Amino acid sequence: MILAALVFGWKTGQVRNDAQRLRMLWKEASPESRRQMRNLTLIAMAIAALFTAWAVAQP
């Protein structure tokens, strides 16, 4: 389902626009802002991994 949403988003150009916007933000960000963005990304990935592990463990 998530993959379908990504493919649909890519086809409509929304994912590409978001990716370009993030690249611009990253280039313009200060080292402190970059660190915060990196930390938020790691936290989001950890939450996604926990949710995935929980979903797989369900009977």
Helices and strands as residue ranges (DSSP letters): H 2-12, H 14-28, H 31-57
